[in-house]
Amino acid sequence: MDFRITGCRVFLDGAFVPADVEVRGGAVFRIAPSLSDVPALPVFEFHNALLLPGLIDVHVHLRDPGFSFKETMRTGTMAAARGGYATVCPMPNLDPVPDSAAHLACELQRIRDDAVVRVLPYAAITVGERGETLADMEALAPACVAFSDDGRGVQSEAMMREAMRRARALGKIIAAHCEDETLLRGGYIHDGAYARAHGHCGICSESEWKQVERDVALAAETGCAYHVCHVSTKESVAILRRAKAAGVDVTCETAPHYLLLTEDALQEDGRFKMNPPLRARADREALIEGLLDGTIDMIATDHAPHTAAEKSRGLAGSAMGVVGLECALSVLYTGLVEPGIVPLARLIECMTTAPARRFGLQSGIRPGAPADLAVFDPDARWVIDPAAFASMGRATPFAGQAVTGRVKLTICEGEIVWRAE
């Protein structure tokens, strides 16, 4: 479908510029102050909206194949489309785990059959994500975006070193869930004031940053391109800042809930339980500082749907994980941009061009580029209602929150995949 988008401020080279955009043949054709000379094309007209590159989330869980009672490829990618995402990268904790070419083929078939946005899957670092034997990385590399055992940290230093060596030879990223299991001690929320006051078992910050420290040293040794998933602690931020200053090839992400919430927000409700957990105020402050100074490269949702039953057992008994694709941009705009904490251009960079740059993807609005676009209305006001989500997952710590800004249109390779009524 060919069309024009008018009435927007377009995100071009890090700034917002009033312009019209013409799309032809699935690509951006022209960008100009006015394109009224092509009246035959359908027109999508907006007022004071922002036209963004399609968002990119390099850390989601789509649960398909193997766990379609939690989410399907269709519902997960529809959730992405409604949130403005044109590209998502699902983690490999599936059944079968994509630890061989044959197993990855099962997921690729689901993507071809049911995805409504671009889906670029991870492959596992180890067989079954069990941390015992390395997966067939050479066979997997051509069809995966990167390697990860997300959901579990690779506990063996020797195994992680060898994985990094092989990934470097293949030109692939190792993306790590950093968690030293010997330091968990049965914890399930942050080991802080709330856990002590309410008798919960805490997860210490060291369980994350200790493995970040180990892996950064291994990345320096092997030359591997290394990416840290869902950073949540101030110590991790400091380690990564020093590593970047020393020239280590490392990037990292954090998630909206870590940038916006702390343990002070906890309630006895499974929608506040995720891994890593919500941390202390000092950790949130360090994450925001890291986002502003470039230590933290990008924002990913870690969208992790579970059934209502799995999330109904309070903090102690509920499954780890919350959903986030459909409201991430709105909650971040409301919580970080409107109060003047993070510039809008920096937020959009962290959700588009920065992940694209690191993972070798295309992003940006320019002639000839794929028409991956999202229209965001910064004046729209709404209340987050999980019952209205496209995702089968309903557990979000932002349920009931009044927010400003909403995605009105999402386009992937020139196809309209979401349009608000």
C-alpha positions in Angstrom: 0.0 0.0 0.0 1.3 3.5 -0.9 0.3 6.4 1.2 1.2 9.7 2.8 1.5 10.7 6.5 0.9 14.4 7.3 0.7 16.6 10.3 3.6 15.1 12.3 6.9 16.1 13.6 9.3 13.5 12.1 12.3 12.1 14.0 15.1 12.8 11.6 18.8 12.6 12.6 18.0 12.9 16.3 15.6 15.9 16.0 11.9 16.4 15.4 11.2 18.2 12.2 7.7 19.1 10.8 7.4 17.2 7.5 5.2 14.9 5.4 6.4 11.4 4.6 5.4 9.4 1.5 5.6 5.6 1.5 5.8 3.6 -1.7 6.5 -0.1 -2.2 7.1 -0.7 1.5 9.8 1.9 1.7 10.1 5.6 2.6 9.9 7.4 -0.8 10.0 11.1 0.0 10.2 13.4 3.1 9.3 17.1 2.6 7.7 20.0 4.4 4.6 19.4 2.3 3.7 16.6 -0.1 0.3 17.9 -1.3 1.3 17.4 -4.9 0.4 13.7 -4.8 -3.4 13.9 -4.2 -4.1 10.4 -5.5 -2.4 8.7 -2.5 -4.4 7.8 0.6 -3.5 10.2 3.4 -3.2 9.6 7.1 -3.5 13.0 8.7 -2.5 13.8 12.3 -2.2 16.9 14.4 0.9 17.5 16.6 1.8 13.8 16.5 5.3 12.4 16.4 6.4 10.2 13.6 9.0 7.8 14.9 11.0 4.9 13.5 9.3 1.7 14.3 10.4 0.8 17.8 12.8 -2.1 18.4 12.7 -4.4 21.4 15.7 -6.7 21.7 14.3 -8.6 24.7 10.9 -10.2 24.7 9.3 -13.5 25.4 6.7 -14.7 22.9 6.3 -18.2 24.4 5.7 -19.8 21.0 6.4 -22.6 20.3 5.8 -24.6 23.5 3.9 -22.3 25.8 1.0 -21.0 23.7 -1.2 -21.1 26.8 0.8 -18.0 28.0 1.2 -16.2 24.6 1.1 -17.0 20.9 3.1 -15.6 18.1 0.0 -13.8 16.9 -1.0 -12.2 20.3 2.6 -11.3 21.2 3.3 -9.6 17.9 -0.1 -7.8 18.0 0.9 -6.5 21.4 4.1 -5.3 19.9 2.3 -3.5 17.0 -0.1 -1.8 19.4 3.0 -0.5 21.3 4.7 1.0 18.2 7.2 -1.9 17.8 8.1 -3.0 14.3 10.8 -5.4 15.4 11.1 -7.7 18.4 13.7 -10.3 19.3 12.3 -13.2 21.3 14.4 -15.1 23.9 15.0 -18.9 23.5 13.2 -20.3 26.6 10.8 -22.2 24.4 9.9 -25.8 23.8 11.9 -26.9 21.9 14.7 -24.7 22.9 16.3 -23.3 19.7 19.6 -24.9 20.4 19.9 -26.6 17.0 19.0 -25.7 13.5 16.1 -28.1 13.6 14.7 -26.7 16.8 15.1 -23.1 15.6 13.2 -24.1 12.4 10.1 -24.7 14.6 10.2 -21.2 15.8 10.9 -19.7 12.4 7.9 -21.5 11.0 5.7 -20.0 13.7 7.1 -16.6 12.8 6.4 -17.0 9.1 2.8 -18.2 9.8 1.6 -15.8 12.5 3.9 -12.8 13.2 2.5 -9.4 12.3 5.7 -7.5 12.9 9.4 -8.4 12.2 10.6 -11.1 14.6 14.3 -11.9 14.9 14.9 -14.8 17.3 17.7 -15.5 19.7 19.3 -19.0 19.7 20.4 -20.6 23.0 24.0 -20.5 24.2 23.8 -24.0 25.7 21.7 -27.1 25.0 18.3 -26.8 26.6 19.6 -23.6 28.4 20.9 -26.0 31.0 24.4 -24.6 31.1 26.1 -28.0 30.5 27.0 -28.2 26.8 27.3 -25.5 24.2 24.7 -25.4 21.5 25.5 -25.9 17.9 26.3 -22.2 17.5 27.8 -22.6 14.0 24.6 -24.1 12.6 22.4 -21.6 14.4 24.3 -18.4 13.6 22.9 -17.7 10.1 19.3 -17.6 11.4 19.5 -16.0 14.8 20.0 -12.4 15.8 22.3 -13.3 18.8 22.9 -16.0 21.4 21.4 -16.0 24.9 20.4 -18.3 27.7 18.1 -15.6 29.0 16.2 -16.7 32.2 19.4 -18.3 33.5 22.9 -17.0 33.8 25.7 -19.2 32.4 27.2 -20.4 35.7 30.4 -21.9 34.3 33.1 -19.3 33.6 34.9 -21.8 31.3 31.8 -22.4 29.3 31.0 -18.7 28.9 34.6 -18.1 27.8 34.3 -20.7 25.1 30.9 -19.4 24.0 32.3 -15.9 23.7 35.2 -17.2 21.6 32.9 -19.0 19.2 30.4 -16.1 19.0 33.3 -13.8 18.1 34.4 -16.1 15.3 30.8 -16.1 14.0 30.4 -12.3 14.3 27.5 -12.7 16.8 26.6 -11.1 20.1 26.4 -12.9 23.4 23.5 -11.4 25.4 23.5 -12.5 29.0 21.0 -12.8 31.8 23.5 -12.2 34.6 22.7 -14.1 37.8 25.0 -16.0 40.1 22.8 -18.8 41.4 25.0 -19.4 44.4 24.0 -16.0 45.7 20.2 -16.3 45.3 19.5 -18.1 48.5 15.8 -18.6 47.8 15.2 -14.9 47.1 12.4 -13.6 44.9 12.3 -9.8 45.5 15.0 -7.3 46.2 16.9 -7.8 49.4 15.9 -4.4 50.8 13.6 -2.6 53.2 10.4 -4.1 51.8 11.6 -7.7 52.0 12.8 -7.2 55.6 9.6 -5.4 56.7 7.3 -8.1 55.2 9.3 -11.2 55.8 10.2 -12.0 52.2 13.4 -13.7 51.0 15.6 -11.2 49.2 17.7 -11.4 46.1 21.0 -9.5 46.7 22.3 -7.1 44.1 25.6 -9.0 44.1 23.9 -11.9 42.3 23.6 -9.7 39.3 26.7 -7.5 39.4 29.1 -10.3 40.3 28.3 -12.1 37.0 28.4 -8.8 35.1 31.9 -8.3 36.4 33.0 -11.8 35.4 31.5 -11.5 31.9 33.0 -8.1 31.2 36.4 -9.5 32.0 35.8 -12.4 29.7 34.6 -10.1 26.9 37.8 -8.1 27.3 39.8 -11.3 27.1 38.0 -12.8 24.1 37.1 -9.7 22.1 33.5 -10.9 22.0 30.6 -8.5 21.4 28.8 -8.7 24.7 25.4 -7.4 25.8 24.0 -7.3 29.3 20.3 -7.9 29.6 17.9 -6.0 32.0 20.5 -4.2 34.2 19.0 -3.3 37.5 21.7 -2.4 40.0 23.9 0.6 40.6 27.0 -1.6 40.8 26.3 -3.1 37.3 26.1 0.4 35.9 29.4 1.3 37.4 31.1 -1.8 36.1 29.8 -1.2 32.6 30.8 2.4 32.7 34.4 1.4 33.5 34.3 -1.3 30.9 33.2 1.1 28.1 35.9 3.6 29.2 38.5 0.8 28.8 37.3 -0.1 25.3 35.5 -3.4 26.0 32.9 -4.2 23.3 29.9 -4.2 25.7 26.4 -2.7 25.6 23.5 -3.1 27.9 19.8 -2.6 28.3 17.4 -1.8 31.1 13.6 -2.0 31.3 10.9 0.6 31.9 10.0 -0.8 35.3 13.5 -0.4 36.6 13.7 3.2 35.3 10.3 4.2 36.8 9.7 2.0 39.9 11.6 0.9 43.0 10.9 -1.5 45.9 8.8 1.3 47.3 6.1 0.5 44.8 5.9 -3.2 45.8 2.5 -4.7 46.7 1.6 -8.2 47.7 0.7 -8.9 44.1 2.3 -11.0 41.4 2.3 -8.1 38.9 5.2 -6.6 40.9 7.4 -9.8 40.6 10.0 -10.0 37.9 13.7 -11.1 37.6 15.7 -9.1 38.3 13.5 -7.5 40.9 12.6 -3.9 41.5 15.5 -2.4 43.4 16.2 0.5 45.7 16.0 4.3 44.9 19.8 4.5 44.5 19.7 1.9 41.9 17.0 3.7 39.9 18.9 6.9 40.1 22.0 5.2 38.8 20.1 3.7 35.9 18.7 7.1 34.9 22.2 8.6 35.1 23.5 5.7 33.0 20.8 6.2 30.4 21.7 9.9 30.2 25.4 9.5 29.9 25.3 6.6 27.4 26.4 3.8 29.8 23.0 2.2 29.3 22.5 1.9 25.5 18.9 0.9 25.1 15.6 0.1 26.7 13.9 -3.3 26.3 10.6 -4.4 27.9 11.5 -8.0 28.9 7.8 -8.7 28.0 7.1 -12.0 29.8 3.5 -13.1 29.8 2.2 -15.7 32.2 -1.3 -17.1 32.9 -3.5 -15.4 35.5 -3.2 -18.4 37.7 0.6 -18.2 37.6 0.5 -14.5 38.6 -2.1 -14.8 41.3 0.0 -16.2 44.1 1.5 -13.0 45.6 5.1 -12.1 45.7 6.3 -15.4 47.1 4.4 -17.8 44.9 3.9 -16.1 41.5 5.9 -16.7 38.4 8.6 -14.2 37.5 7.8 -11.8 34.7 5.6 -8.9 33.7 4.3 -7.7 30.3 5.2 -4.4 28.8 5.0 -4.1 25.0 1.7 -2.2 24.8 2.4 0.5 27.3 6.2 0.9 27.4 6.5 4.1 25.3 3.5 5.7 27.2 4.8 5.0 30.7 8.3 6.2 29.8 7.1 9.3 28.1 4.9 10.1 31.2 7.5 9.2 33.8 10.7 10.4 32.2 10.0 12.9 29.4 7.1 15.0 30.8 9.0 15.7 34.1 12.1 16.7 32.2 14.2 13.8 33.5 15.2 12.4 30.0 15.0 14.3 26.7 12.5 12.9 24.3 15.2 12.4 21.6 17.3 10.4 23.9 14.3 8.1 24.8 13.5 7.5 21.2 17.2 6.8 20.4 17.2 4.1 23.1 14.2 2.5 21.6 15.1 2.7 17.9 18.5 3.6 16.6 20.6 2.4 19.5 19.3 -1.2 19.5 19.5 -1.2 15.7 23.1 -0.1 15.7 24.2 -2.8 18.2 22.3 -5.7 16.7 23.0 -4.8 13.0 19.4 -3.8 12.2 17.9 -1.1 10.1 16.3 1.9 11.7 15.7 5.5 10.8 13.3 7.5 8.6 15.1 8.3 5.3 14.4 7.8 1.6 14.9 4.2 0.5 14.7 2.8 4.1 12.1 0.2 5.0 8.9 2.0 6.1 9.0 0.9 9.8 7.1 3.8 11.4 5.1 4.6 14.5 2.8 7.6 15.0 2.7 8.7 18.7 0.2 11.2 19.9 1.9 13.0 22.9 -1.4 14.7 23.9 -3.5 11.5 24.3 -4.5 10.6 27.8 -5.5 7.2 28.9 -5.5 4.7 31.7 -3.6 1.4 31.4 -6.2 -1.4 31.4 -4.6 -4.8 31.1 -8.0 -6.3 30.2 -7.8 -4.4 26.9 -4.4 -5.8 26.0 -3.8 -7.8 22.8 -1.3 -9.8 24.8 -2.6 -12.8 26.7 -0.5 -11.7 29.6 -2.2 -9.2 32.0 0.4 -8.7 34.8 1.9 -5.2 34.7 3.0 -3.0 37.6 1.5 -0.1 35.6 -2.1 -1.3 35.7 -4.5 1.5 36.5 -1.9 4.2 35.9 -3.0 7.3 34.0 -0.5 8.1 31.3 0.1 10.7 28.5 0.9 9.7 25.0 -0.3 6.8 22.9 0.6 5.0 19.7 -2.0 5.7 17.0 -0.5 3.9 14.0 2.3 1.3 13.5 3.7 0.3 10.1 6.1 -2.5 9.4 7.7 -2.6 5.9 5.0 -0.4 4.6 2.1 -2.5 6.0 -0.2 -1.1 8.5 -0.1 -3.5 11.4 -2.0 -1.3 14.0 -4.3 1.6 13.7 -6.1 3.0 16.7 -9.8 3.7 16.2 
